[in-house]
Amino acid sequence: MWISLIAIGVLSVPFILIWWRDMDRWADAEHKRFKPRTQGPQDVVVVKQPPTPAQNERNN
Protein backbone atom coordinates (compact mmCIF):
# COMPACT_ATOMS: atom_id res chain seq x y z
CA MET A 1 0.00 0.00 0.00
CA TRP A 2 2.74 2.47 0.92
CA ILE A 3 4.62 1.65 -2.25
CA SER A 4 1.60 2.50 -4.41
CA LEU A 5 1.04 5.80 -2.56
CA ILE A 6 4.69 6.79 -3.02
CA ALA A 7 4.56 5.76 -6.69
CA ILE A 8 1.44 7.86 -7.26
CA GLY A 9 3.08 10.84 -5.57
CA VAL A 10 6.33 10.47 -7.48
CA LEU A 11 4.63 10.03 -10.85
CA SER A 12 1.82 12.55 -10.47
CA VAL A 13 3.94 15.59 -9.60
CA PRO A 14 6.06 15.56 -12.80
CA PHE A 15 2.98 14.72 -14.87
CA ILE A 16 1.10 17.72 -13.47
CA LEU A 17 4.06 20.04 -13.99
CA ILE A 18 4.56 18.88 -17.59
CA TRP A 19 0.83 19.16 -18.28
CA TRP A 20 0.79 22.65 -16.79
CA ARG A 21 3.77 23.73 -18.93
CA ASP A 22 2.27 22.35 -22.15
CA MET A 23 -1.17 23.83 -21.53
CA ASP A 24 0.39 27.21 -20.73
CA ARG A 25 2.17 27.10 -24.08
CA TRP A 26 -1.09 26.16 -25.78
CA ALA A 27 -2.93 29.03 -24.07
CA ASP A 28 -0.25 31.49 -25.16
CA ALA A 29 -0.57 30.29 -28.74
CA GLU A 30 -4.36 30.69 -28.59
CA HIS A 31 -4.02 34.22 -27.24
CA LYS A 32 -1.76 35.07 -30.16
CA ARG A 33 -4.24 33.59 -32.64
CA PHE A 34 -7.32 35.28 -31.24
CA LYS A 35 -6.68 38.86 -30.20
CA PRO A 36 -8.89 40.26 -27.42
CA ARG A 37 -11.86 42.29 -28.57
CA THR A 38 -11.76 46.03 -28.20
CA GLN A 39 -14.34 47.33 -25.79
CA GLY A 40 -16.54 49.84 -27.58
CA PRO A 41 -19.44 51.80 -26.22
CA GLN A 42 -22.18 49.54 -24.98
CA ASP A 43 -25.86 50.24 -25.45
CA VAL A 44 -27.76 50.25 -22.18
CA VAL A 45 -31.40 49.20 -22.28
CA VAL A 46 -33.58 49.93 -19.27
CA VAL A 47 -36.92 48.14 -19.22
CA LYS A 48 -39.43 49.53 -16.78
CA GLN A 49 -42.69 47.91 -15.90
CA PRO A 50 -45.79 50.09 -15.51
CA PRO A 51 -46.86 50.49 -11.89
CA THR A 52 -49.38 48.02 -10.54
CA PRO A 53 -52.70 49.22 -9.07
CA ALA A 54 -51.39 48.51 -5.56
CA GLN A 55 -48.40 50.76 -6.16
CA ASN A 56 -50.69 53.48 -7.51
CA GLU A 57 -52.77 53.40 -4.31
CA ARG A 58 -49.65 53.77 -2.15
CA ASN A 59 -48.42 56.77 -4.14
CA ASN A 60 -51.76 58.63 -3.87
mmCIF file of the N, C-alpha and C atoms, coordinates in Angstrom:
data_MODEL
# 
_entry.id   MODEL 
# 
loop_
_atom_site.group_PDB 
_atom_site.id 
_atom_site.type_symbol 
_atom_site.label_atom_id 
_atom_site.label_alt_id 
_atom_site.label_comp_id 
_atom_site.label_asym_id 
_atom_site.label_entity_id 
_atom_site.label_seq_id 
_atom_site.pdbx_PDB_ins_code 
_atom_site.Cartn_x 
_atom_site.Cartn_y 
_atom_site.Cartn_z 
_atom_site.occupancy 
_atom_site.B_iso_or_equiv 
_atom_site.pdbx_formal_charge 
_atom_site.auth_seq_id 
_atom_site.auth_comp_id 
_atom_site.auth_asym_id 
_atom_site.auth_atom_id 
_atom_site.pdbx_PDB_model_num 
ATOM 1   N N  . MET A 1 1  ? 0.820   -1.185 0.000   1.00 0.00 ? 1  MET A N  1 
ATOM 2   C CA . MET A 1 1  ? 0.000   0.000  0.000   1.00 0.00 ? 1  MET A CA 1 
ATOM 3   C C  . MET A 1 1  ? 0.868   1.254  0.000   1.00 0.00 ? 1  MET A C  1 
ATOM 4   N N  . TRP A 1 2  ? 1.891   1.296  0.858   1.00 0.00 ? 2  TRP A N  1 
ATOM 5   C CA . TRP A 1 2  ? 2.740   2.470  0.920   1.00 0.00 ? 2  TRP A CA 1 
ATOM 6   C C  . TRP A 1 2  ? 3.522   2.665  -0.375  1.00 0.00 ? 2  TRP A C  1 
ATOM 7   N N  . ILE A 1 3  ? 3.874   1.559  -0.995  1.00 0.00 ? 3  ILE A N  1 
ATOM 8   C CA . ILE A 1 3  ? 4.616   1.653  -2.252  1.00 0.00 ? 3  ILE A CA 1 
ATOM 9   C C  . ILE A 1 3  ? 3.751   2.295  -3.337  1.00 0.00 ? 3  ILE A C  1 
ATOM 10  N N  . SER A 1 4  ? 2.483   1.919  -3.388  1.00 0.00 ? 4  SER A N  1 
ATOM 11  C CA . SER A 1 4  ? 1.603   2.499  -4.406  1.00 0.00 ? 4  SER A CA 1 
ATOM 12  C C  . SER A 1 4  ? 1.354   3.986  -4.135  1.00 0.00 ? 4  SER A C  1 
ATOM 13  N N  . LEU A 1 5  ? 1.221   4.379  -2.882  1.00 0.00 ? 5  LEU A N  1 
ATOM 14  C CA . LEU A 1 5  ? 1.044   5.796  -2.556  1.00 0.00 ? 5  LEU A CA 1 
ATOM 15  C C  . LEU A 1 5  ? 2.273   6.608  -2.940  1.00 0.00 ? 5  LEU A C  1 
ATOM 16  N N  . ILE A 1 6  ? 3.446   6.095  -2.656  1.00 0.00 ? 6  ILE A N  1 
ATOM 17  C CA . ILE A 1 6  ? 4.686   6.788  -3.018  1.00 0.00 ? 6  ILE A CA 1 
ATOM 18  C C  . ILE A 1 6  ? 4.814   6.863  -4.539  1.00 0.00 ? 6  ILE A C  1 
ATOM 19  N N  . ALA A 1 7  ? 4.475   5.773  -5.231  1.00 0.00 ? 7  ALA A N  1 
ATOM 20  C CA . ALA A 1 7  ? 4.556   5.758  -6.690  1.00 0.00 ? 7  ALA A CA 1 
ATOM 21  C C  . ALA A 1 7  ? 3.601   6.787  -7.299  1.00 0.00 ? 7  ALA A C  1 
ATOM 22  N N  . ILE A 1 8  ? 2.403   6.874  -6.758  1.00 0.00 ? 8  ILE A N  1 
ATOM 23  C CA . ILE A 1 8  ? 1.441   7.864  -7.260  1.00 0.00 ? 8  ILE A CA 1 
ATOM 24  C C  . ILE A 1 8  ? 1.977   9.274  -7.028  1.00 0.00 ? 8  ILE A C  1 
ATOM 25  N N  . GLY A 1 9  ? 2.521   9.523  -5.861  1.00 0.00 ? 9  GLY A N  1 
ATOM 26  C CA . GLY A 1 9  ? 3.078   10.843 -5.569  1.00 0.00 ? 9  GLY A CA 1 
ATOM 27  C C  . GLY A 1 9  ? 4.255   11.185 -6.464  1.00 0.00 ? 9  GLY A C  1 
ATOM 28  N N  . VAL A 1 10 ? 5.137   10.231 -6.674  1.00 0.00 ? 10 VAL A N  1 
ATOM 29  C CA . VAL A 1 10 ? 6.331   10.472 -7.484  1.00 0.00 ? 10 VAL A CA 1 
ATOM 30  C C  . VAL A 1 10 ? 5.965   10.660 -8.956  1.00 0.00 ? 10 VAL A C  1 
ATOM 31  N N  . LEU A 1 11 ? 4.998   9.928  -9.444  1.00 0.00 ? 11 LEU A N  1 
ATOM 32  C CA . LEU A 1 11 ? 4.628   10.030 -10.850 1.00 0.00 ? 11 LEU A CA 1 
ATOM 33  C C  . LEU A 1 11 ? 3.659   11.180 -11.151 1.00 0.00 ? 11 LEU A C  1 
ATOM 34  N N  . SER A 1 12 ? 2.829   11.523 -10.194 1.00 0.00 ? 12 SER A N  1 
ATOM 35  C CA . SER A 1 12 ? 1.824   12.547 -10.465 1.00 0.00 ? 12 SER A CA 1 
ATOM 36  C C  . SER A 1 12 ? 2.405   13.960 -10.489 1.00 0.00 ? 12 SER A C  1 
ATOM 37  N N  . VAL A 1 13 ? 3.389   14.238 -9.653  1.00 0.00 ? 13 VAL A N  1 
ATOM 38  C CA . VAL A 1 13 ? 3.944   15.591 -9.602  1.00 0.00 ? 13 VAL A CA 1 
ATOM 39  C C  . VAL A 1 13 ? 4.588   15.974 -10.933 1.00 0.00 ? 13 VAL A C  1 
ATOM 40  N N  . PRO A 1 14 ? 5.500   15.173 -11.497 1.00 0.00 ? 14 PRO A N  1 
ATOM 41  C CA . PRO A 1 14 ? 6.059   15.559 -12.800 1.00 0.00 ? 14 PRO A CA 1 
ATOM 42  C C  . PRO A 1 14 ? 4.992   15.623 -13.906 1.00 0.00 ? 14 PRO A C  1 
ATOM 43  N N  . PHE A 1 15 ? 4.028   14.705 -13.866 1.00 0.00 ? 15 PHE A N  1 
ATOM 44  C CA . PHE A 1 15 ? 2.976   14.725 -14.874 1.00 0.00 ? 15 PHE A CA 1 
ATOM 45  C C  . PHE A 1 15 ? 2.204   16.042 -14.813 1.00 0.00 ? 15 PHE A C  1 
ATOM 46  N N  . ILE A 1 16 ? 1.849   16.473 -13.616 1.00 0.00 ? 16 ILE A N  1 
ATOM 47  C CA . ILE A 1 16 ? 1.096   17.722 -13.470 1.00 0.00 ? 16 ILE A CA 1 
ATOM 48  C C  . ILE A 1 16 ? 1.934   18.905 -13.937 1.00 0.00 ? 16 ILE A C  1 
ATOM 49  N N  . LEU A 1 17 ? 3.214   18.923 -13.579 1.00 0.00 ? 17 LEU A N  1 
ATOM 50  C CA . LEU A 1 17 ? 4.061   20.038 -13.994 1.00 0.00 ? 17 LEU A CA 1 
ATOM 51  C C  . LEU A 1 17 ? 4.244   20.076 -15.506 1.00 0.00 ? 17 LEU A C  1 
ATOM 52  N N  . ILE A 1 18 ? 4.423   18.929 -16.129 1.00 0.00 ? 18 ILE A N  1 
ATOM 53  C CA . ILE A 1 18 ? 4.562   18.880 -17.592 1.00 0.00 ? 18 ILE A CA 1 
ATOM 54  C C  . ILE A 1 18 ? 3.252   19.292 -18.262 1.00 0.00 ? 18 ILE A C  1 
ATOM 55  N N  . TRP A 1 19 ? 2.146   18.797 -17.740 1.00 0.00 ? 19 TRP A N  1 
ATOM 56  C CA . TRP A 1 19 ? 0.830   19.158 -18.276 1.00 0.00 ? 19 TRP A CA 1 
ATOM 57  C C  . TRP A 1 19 ? 0.619   20.668 -18.173 1.00 0.00 ? 19 TRP A C  1 
ATOM 58  N N  . TRP A 1 20 ? 0.950   21.231 -17.031 1.00 0.00 ? 20 TRP A N  1 
ATOM 59  C CA . TRP A 1 20 ? 0.787   22.654 -16.786 1.00 0.00 ? 20 TRP A CA 1 
ATOM 60  C C  . TRP A 1 20 ? 1.627   23.453 -17.784 1.00 0.00 ? 20 TRP A C  1 
ATOM 61  N N  . ARG A 1 21 ? 2.877   23.049 -18.004 1.00 0.00 ? 21 ARG A N  1 
ATOM 62  C CA . ARG A 1 21 ? 3.770   23.733 -18.930 1.00 0.00 ? 21 ARG A CA 1 
ATOM 63  C C  . ARG A 1 21 ? 3.213   23.681 -20.355 1.00 0.00 ? 21 ARG A C  1 
ATOM 64  N N  . ASP A 1 22 ? 2.776   22.501 -20.785 1.00 0.00 ? 22 ASP A N  1 
ATOM 65  C CA . ASP A 1 22 ? 2.271   22.354 -22.146 1.00 0.00 ? 22 ASP A CA 1 
ATOM 66  C C  . ASP A 1 22 ? 0.971   23.133 -22.355 1.00 0.00 ? 22 ASP A C  1 
ATOM 67  N N  . MET A 1 23 ? 0.088   23.100 -21.380 1.00 0.00 ? 23 MET A N  1 
ATOM 68  C CA . MET A 1 23 ? -1.173  23.828 -21.525 1.00 0.00 ? 23 MET A CA 1 
ATOM 69  C C  . MET A 1 23 ? -0.952  25.335 -21.464 1.00 0.00 ? 23 MET A C  1 
ATOM 70  N N  . ASP A 1 24 ? 0.056   25.794 -20.751 1.00 0.00 ? 24 ASP A N  1 
ATOM 71  C CA . ASP A 1 24 ? 0.389   27.206 -20.728 1.00 0.00 ? 24 ASP A CA 1 
ATOM 72  C C  . ASP A 1 24 ? 0.901   27.646 -22.096 1.00 0.00 ? 24 ASP A C  1 
ATOM 73  N N  . ARG A 1 25 ? 1.703   26.810 -22.726 1.00 0.00 ? 25 ARG A N  1 
ATOM 74  C CA . ARG A 1 25 ? 2.174   27.103 -24.083 1.00 0.00 ? 25 ARG A CA 1 
ATOM 75  C C  . ARG A 1 25 ? 0.994   27.137 -25.051 1.00 0.00 ? 25 ARG A C  1 
ATOM 76  N N  . TRP A 1 26 ? 0.078   26.197 -24.904 1.00 0.00 ? 26 TRP A N  1 
ATOM 77  C CA . TRP A 1 26 ? -1.091  26.158 -25.776 1.00 0.00 ? 26 TRP A CA 1 
ATOM 78  C C  . TRP A 1 26 ? -1.937  27.422 -25.596 1.00 0.00 ? 26 TRP A C  1 
ATOM 79  N N  . ALA A 1 27 ? -2.127  27.843 -24.339 1.00 0.00 ? 27 ALA A N  1 
ATOM 80  C CA . ALA A 1 27 ? -2.930  29.035 -24.070 1.00 0.00 ? 27 ALA A CA 1 
ATOM 81  C C  . ALA A 1 27 ? -2.262  30.276 -24.660 1.00 0.00 ? 27 ALA A C  1 
ATOM 82  N N  . ASP A 1 28 ? -0.953  30.362 -24.564 1.00 0.00 ? 28 ASP A N  1 
ATOM 83  C CA . ASP A 1 28 ? -0.246  31.493 -25.156 1.00 0.00 ? 28 ASP A CA 1 
ATOM 84  C C  . ASP A 1 28 ? -0.435  31.518 -26.665 1.00 0.00 ? 28 ASP A C  1 
ATOM 85  N N  . ALA A 1 29 ? -0.364  30.359 -27.301 1.00 0.00 ? 29 ALA A N  1 
ATOM 86  C CA . ALA A 1 29 ? -0.566  30.292 -28.743 1.00 0.00 ? 29 ALA A CA 1 
ATOM 87  C C  . ALA A 1 29 ? -1.994  30.703 -29.119 1.00 0.00 ? 29 ALA A C  1 
ATOM 88  N N  . GLU A 1 30 ? -2.969  30.303 -28.315 1.00 0.00 ? 30 GLU A N  1 
ATOM 89  C CA . GLU A 1 30 ? -4.358  30.688 -28.590 1.00 0.00 ? 30 GLU A CA 1 
ATOM 90  C C  . GLU A 1 30 ? -4.550  32.189 -28.431 1.00 0.00 ? 30 GLU A C  1 
ATOM 91  N N  . HIS A 1 31 ? -3.908  32.776 -27.441 1.00 0.00 ? 31 HIS A N  1 
ATOM 92  C CA . HIS A 1 31 ? -4.025  34.219 -27.244 1.00 0.00 ? 31 HIS A CA 1 
ATOM 93  C C  . HIS A 1 31 ? -3.409  34.975 -28.409 1.00 0.00 ? 31 HIS A C  1 
ATOM 94  N N  . LYS A 1 32 ? -2.363  34.430 -28.994 1.00 0.00 ? 32 LYS A N  1 
ATOM 95  C CA . LYS A 1 32 ? -1.757  35.074 -30.164 1.00 0.00 ? 32 LYS A CA 1 
ATOM 96  C C  . LYS A 1 32 ? -2.666  34.940 -31.381 1.00 0.00 ? 32 LYS A C  1 
ATOM 97  N N  . ARG A 1 33 ? -3.345  33.799 -31.494 1.00 0.00 ? 33 ARG A N  1 
ATOM 98  C CA . ARG A 1 33 ? -4.236  33.590 -32.643 1.00 0.00 ? 33 ARG A CA 1 
ATOM 99  C C  . ARG A 1 33 ? -5.473  34.471 -32.571 1.00 0.00 ? 33 ARG A C  1 
ATOM 100 N N  . PHE A 1 34 ? -6.071  34.541 -31.403 1.00 0.00 ? 34 PHE A N  1 
ATOM 101 C CA . PHE A 1 34 ? -7.316  35.279 -31.236 1.00 0.00 ? 34 PHE A CA 1 
ATOM 102 C C  . PHE A 1 34 ? -7.056  36.478 -30.335 1.00 0.00 ? 34 PHE A C  1 
ATOM 103 N N  . LYS A 1 35 ? -6.936  37.633 -30.955 1.00 0.00 ? 35 LYS A N  1 
ATOM 104 C CA . LYS A 1 35 ? -6.681  38.860 -30.196 1.00 0.00 ? 35 LYS A CA 1 
ATOM 105 C C  . LYS A 1 35 ? -7.917  39.223 -29.375 1.00 0.00 ? 35 LYS A C  1 
ATOM 106 N N  . PRO A 1 36 ? -7.722  39.858 -28.220 1.00 0.00 ? 36 PRO A N  1 
ATOM 107 C CA . PRO A 1 36 ? -8.891  40.258 -27.421 1.00 0.00 ? 36 PRO A CA 1 
ATOM 108 C C  . PRO A 1 36 ? -9.694  41.330 -28.148 1.00 0.00 ? 36 PRO A C  1 
ATOM 109 N N  . ARG A 1 37 ? -10.978 41.302 -27.935 1.00 0.00 ? 37 ARG A N  1 
ATOM 110 C CA . ARG A 1 37 ? -11.857 42.285 -28.567 1.00 0.00 ? 37 ARG A CA 1 
ATOM 111 C C  . ARG A 1 37 ? -11.660 43.650 -27.928 1.00 0.00 ? 37 ARG A C  1 
ATOM 112 N N  . THR A 1 38 ? -11.813 44.680 -28.746 1.00 0.00 ? 38 THR A N  1 
ATOM 113 C CA . THR A 1 38 ? -11.755 46.033 -28.200 1.00 0.00 ? 38 THR A CA 1 
ATOM 114 C C  . THR A 1 38 ? -13.116 46.356 -27.605 1.00 0.00 ? 38 THR A C  1 
ATOM 115 N N  . GLN A 1 39 ? -13.097 46.983 -26.474 1.00 0.00 ? 39 GLN A N  1 
ATOM 116 C CA . GLN A 1 39 ? -14.340 47.331 -25.791 1.00 0.00 ? 39 GLN A CA 1 
ATOM 117 C C  . GLN A 1 39 ? -14.834 48.667 -26.328 1.00 0.00 ? 39 GLN A C  1 
ATOM 118 N N  . GLY A 1 40 ? -15.927 48.626 -27.064 1.00 0.00 ? 40 GLY A N  1 
ATOM 119 C CA . GLY A 1 40 ? -16.536 49.836 -27.585 1.00 0.00 ? 40 GLY A CA 1 
ATOM 120 C C  . GLY A 1 40 ? -17.650 50.292 -26.664 1.00 0.00 ? 40 GLY A C  1 
ATOM 121 N N  . PRO A 1 41 ? -18.318 51.355 -27.058 1.00 0.00 ? 41 PRO A N  1 
ATOM 122 C CA . PRO A 1 41 ? -19.441 51.804 -26.217 1.00 0.00 ? 41 PRO A CA 1 
ATOM 123 C C  . PRO A 1 41 ? -20.561 50.761 -26.237 1.00 0.00 ? 41 PRO A C  1 
ATOM 124 N N  . GLN A 1 42 ? -21.127 50.538 -25.094 1.00 0.00 ? 42 GLN A N  1 
ATOM 125 C CA . GLN A 1 42 ? -22.176 49.539 -24.977 1.00 0.00 ? 42 GLN A CA 1 
ATOM 126 C C  . GLN A 1 42 ? -23.523 50.228 -24.843 1.00 0.00 ? 42 GLN A C  1 
ATOM 127 N N  . ASP A 1 43 ? -24.505 49.706 -25.550 1.00 0.00 ? 43 ASP A N  1 
ATOM 128 C CA . ASP A 1 43 ? -25.857 50.236 -25.446 1.00 0.00 ? 43 ASP A CA 1 
ATOM 129 C C  . ASP A 1 43 ? -26.496 49.715 -24.174 1.00 0.00 ? 43 ASP A C  1 
ATOM 130 N N  . VAL A 1 44 ? -27.100 50.621 -23.424 1.00 0.00 ? 44 VAL A N  1 
ATOM 131 C CA . VAL A 1 44 ? -27.758 50.246 -22.185 1.00 0.00 ? 44 VAL A CA 1 
ATOM 132 C C  . VAL A 1 44 ? -29.262 50.322 -22.413 1.00 0.00 ? 44 VAL A C  1 
ATOM 133 N N  . VAL A 1 45 ? -29.946 49.251 -22.115 1.00 0.00 ? 45 VAL A N  1 
ATOM 134 C CA . VAL A 1 45 ? -31.396 49.200 -22.277 1.00 0.00 ? 45 VAL A CA 1 
ATOM 135 C C  . VAL A 1 45 ? -32.012 49.042 -20.894 1.00 0.00 ? 45 VAL A C  1 
ATOM 136 N N  . VAL A 1 46 ? -32.892 49.986 -20.552 1.00 0.00 ? 46 VAL A N  1 
ATOM 137 C CA . VAL A 1 46 ? -33.584 49.929 -19.268 1.00 0.00 ? 46 VAL A CA 1 
ATOM 138 C C  . VAL A 1 46 ? -35.051 49.636 -19.560 1.00 0.00 ? 46 VAL A C  1 
ATOM 139 N N  . VAL A 1 47 ? -35.522 48.525 -19.017 1.00 0.00 ? 47 VAL A N  1 
ATOM 140 C CA . VAL A 1 47 ? -36.916 48.135 -19.218 1.00 0.00 ? 47 VAL A CA 1 
ATOM 141 C C  . VAL A 1 47 ? -37.653 48.369 -17.912 1.00 0.00 ? 47 VAL A C  1 
ATOM 142 N N  . LYS A 1 48 ? -38.647 49.250 -17.985 1.00 0.00 ? 48 LYS A N  1 
ATOM 143 C CA . LYS A 1 48 ? -39.430 49.530 -16.778 1.00 0.00 ? 48 LYS A CA 1 
ATOM 144 C C  . LYS A 1 48 ? -40.830 48.984 -16.972 1.00 0.00 ? 48 LYS A C  1 
ATOM 145 N N  . GLN A 1 49 ? -41.351 48.483 -15.901 1.00 0.00 ? 49 GLN A N  1 
ATOM 146 C CA . GLN A 1 49 ? -42.694 47.907 -15.904 1.00 0.00 ? 49 GLN A CA 1 
ATOM 147 C C  . GLN A 1 49 ? -43.660 48.977 -15.415 1.00 0.00 ? 49 GLN A C  1 
ATOM 148 N N  . PRO A 1 50 ? -44.830 49.101 -16.015 1.00 0.00 ? 50 PRO A N  1 
ATOM 149 C CA . PRO A 1 50 ? -45.791 50.092 -15.510 1.00 0.00 ? 50 PRO A CA 1 
ATOM 150 C C  . PRO A 1 50 ? -46.199 49.752 -14.072 1.00 0.00 ? 50 PRO A C  1 
ATOM 151 N N  . PRO A 1 51 ? -46.498 50.758 -13.284 1.00 0.00 ? 51 PRO A N  1 
ATOM 152 C CA . PRO A 1 51 ? -46.859 50.491 -11.888 1.00 0.00 ? 51 PRO A CA 1 
ATOM 153 C C  . PRO A 1 51 ? -48.152 49.681 -11.786 1.00 0.00 ? 51 PRO A C  1 
ATOM 154 N N  . THR A 1 52 ? -48.185 48.836 -10.780 1.00 0.00 ? 52 THR A N  1 
ATOM 155 C CA . THR A 1 52 ? -49.383 48.024 -10.536 1.00 0.00 ? 52 THR A CA 1 
ATOM 156 C C  . THR A 1 52 ? -50.419 48.871 -9.805  1.00 0.00 ? 52 THR A C  1 
ATOM 157 N N  . PRO A 1 53 ? -51.672 48.454 -9.797  1.00 0.00 ? 53 PRO A N  1 
ATOM 158 C CA . PRO A 1 53 ? -52.705 49.222 -9.069  1.00 0.00 ? 53 PRO A CA 1 
ATOM 159 C C  . PRO A 1 53 ? -52.365 49.387 -7.581  1.00 0.00 ? 53 PRO A C  1 
ATOM 160 N N  . ALA A 1 54 ? -51.747 48.392 -6.978  1.00 0.00 ? 54 ALA A N  1 
ATOM 161 C CA . ALA A 1 54 ? -51.391 48.513 -5.559  1.00 0.00 ? 54 ALA A CA 1 
ATOM 162 C C  . ALA A 1 54 ? -50.335 49.598 -5.365  1.00 0.00 ? 54 ALA A C  1 
ATOM 163 N N  . GLN A 1 55 ? -49.410 49.715 -6.272  1.00 0.00 ? 55 GLN A N  1 
ATOM 164 C CA . GLN A 1 55 ? -48.396 50.757 -6.155  1.00 0.00 ? 55 GLN A CA 1 
ATOM 165 C C  . GLN A 1 55 ? -49.022 52.134 -6.377  1.00 0.00 ? 55 GLN A C  1 
ATOM 166 N N  . ASN A 1 56 ? -50.016 52.216 -7.283  1.00 0.00 ? 56 ASN A N  1 
ATOM 167 C CA . ASN A 1 56 ? -50.686 53.485 -7.514  1.00 0.00 ? 56 ASN A CA 1 
ATOM 168 C C  . ASN A 1 56 ? -51.429 53.954 -6.268  1.00 0.00 ? 56 ASN A C  1 
ATOM 169 N N  . GLU A 1 57 ? -52.050 53.033 -5.534  1.00 0.00 ? 57 GLU A N  1 
ATOM 170 C CA . GLU A 1 57 ? -52.769 53.398 -4.315  1.00 0.00 ? 57 GLU A CA 1 
ATOM 171 C C  . GLU A 1 57 ? -51.820 53.913 -3.261  1.00 0.00 ? 57 GLU A C  1 
ATOM 172 N N  . ARG A 1 58 ? -50.623 53.314 -3.146  1.00 0.00 ? 58 ARG A N  1 
ATOM 173 C CA . ARG A 1 58 ? -49.649 53.767 -2.145  1.00 0.00 ? 58 ARG A CA 1 
ATOM 174 C C  . ARG A 1 58 ? -49.120 55.154 -2.464  1.00 0.00 ? 58 ARG A C  1 
ATOM 175 N N  . ASN A 1 59 ? -48.972 55.474 -3.760  1.00 0.00 ? 59 ASN A N  1 
ATOM 176 C CA . ASN A 1 59 ? -48.415 56.769 -4.144  1.00 0.00 ? 59 ASN A CA 1 
ATOM 177 C C  . ASN A 1 59 ? -49.423 57.888 -4.007  1.00 0.00 ? 59 ASN A C  1 
ATOM 178 N N  . ASN A 1 60 ? -50.724 57.573 -3.967  1.00 0.00 ? 60 ASN A N  1 
ATOM 179 C CA . ASN A 1 60 ? -51.755 58.631 -3.874  1.00 0.00 ? 60 ASN A CA 1 
ATOM 180 C C  . ASN A 1 60 ? -52.065 58.968 -2.463  1.00 0.00 ? 60 ASN A C  1 
# 
